[in-house]
Amino acid sequence: MKDEVIAPYIPIYHRSPNKFIGYHEEDFDDGCGHRAIVVVANFKDKKGNDKEMVAYVRWIL
C-alpha cells in the first residue's frame, strides 16, 4: 500500500492564482438575539474581479 500524502486545507481566497487583499469585519444580528462578528476575506480572482467570502464567524455570547 502506498503512503498517502496529506495536503493541508488552503482556503479559496489564499489559493493560487487568487490574490488575497485582506479581511474586514461586519456585525451580524439574526433578529432572535444571536449576535456575531462575521470576518470577510477580500481577494481578486484569476480574472482580476474583486470577490468577498466569509472566512469565519465569531459568535458573541
Kinemage of the C-alpha trace (Angstrom):
@kinemage 1
@onewidth
@group {chain A} dominant
@subgroup {mainchain}
@vectorlist {calphas} color= white
{ca met a 1} P 0.000 0.000 0.000
{ca lys a 2} L 1.307 3.438 -0.925
{ca asp a 3} L 1.842 6.100 1.684
{ca glu a 4} L -0.760 8.802 1.207
{ca val a 5} L 0.363 12.401 1.340
{ca ile a 6} L -1.881 14.590 3.447
{ca ala a 7} L -2.250 18.055 1.932
{ca pro a 8} L -3.250 20.953 4.199
{ca tyr a 9} L -6.514 22.784 3.506
{ca ile a 10} L -5.941 26.143 1.806
{ca pro a 11} L -8.946 28.498 1.709
{ca ile a 12} L -10.103 29.562 -1.760
{ca tyr a 13} L -9.079 33.176 -1.118
{ca his a 14} L -5.452 32.079 -0.468
{ca arg a 15} L -5.175 29.617 -3.379
{ca ser a 16} L -3.184 30.380 -6.498
{ca pro a 17} L -3.930 32.260 -8.821
{ca asn a 18} L -6.187 34.284 -6.467
{ca lys a 19} L -4.604 37.347 -4.807
{ca phe a 20} L -5.522 37.852 -1.144
{ca ile a 21} L -6.140 41.508 -0.193
{ca gly a 22} L -7.244 41.401 3.444
{ca tyr a 23} L -10.018 40.864 5.982
{ca his a 24} L -12.781 43.127 7.242
{ca glu a 25} L -15.359 42.616 9.990
{ca glu a 26} L -19.130 43.082 9.863
{ca asp a 27} L -21.659 42.962 12.704
{ca phe a 28} L -24.345 40.290 12.397
{ca asp a 29} L -27.690 40.021 14.192
{ca asp a 30} L -30.197 37.311 13.252
{ca gly a 31} L -33.175 39.106 14.837
{ca cys a 32} L -33.598 36.449 17.553
{ca gly a 33} L -30.976 37.846 19.901
{ca his a 34} L -27.978 35.983 18.499
{ca arg a 35} L -25.094 38.313 17.672
{ca ala a 36} L -21.819 37.687 15.898
{ca ile a 37} L -18.953 39.308 14.069
{ca val a 38} L -18.523 37.999 10.537
{ca val a 39} L -14.950 38.137 9.242
{ca val a 40} L -14.943 38.528 5.453
{ca ala a 41} L -11.929 37.884 3.206
{ca asn a 42} L -11.347 40.210 0.243
{ca phe a 43} L -9.444 38.862 -2.761
{ca lys a 44} L -9.049 39.130 -6.524
{ca asp a 45} L -9.846 36.040 -8.582
{ca lys a 46} L -7.814 34.831 -11.563
{ca lys a 47} L -9.738 37.197 -13.864
{ca gly a 48} L -8.960 40.209 -11.655
{ca asn a 49} L -12.508 40.588 -10.290
{ca asp a 50} L -12.916 41.739 -6.678
{ca lys a 51} L -14.526 38.995 -4.573
{ca glu a 52} L -15.605 38.545 -0.954
{ca met a 53} L -16.020 35.341 1.029
{ca val a 54} L -16.927 34.700 4.662
{ca ala a 55} L -13.753 33.465 6.346
{ca tyr a 56} L -15.267 32.718 9.755
{ca val a 57} L -17.971 33.764 12.222
{ca arg a 58} L -17.118 34.816 15.783
{ca trp a 59} L -20.238 34.455 17.960
{ca ile a 60} L -20.756 36.939 20.799
{ca leu a 61} L -22.090 35.310 23.955
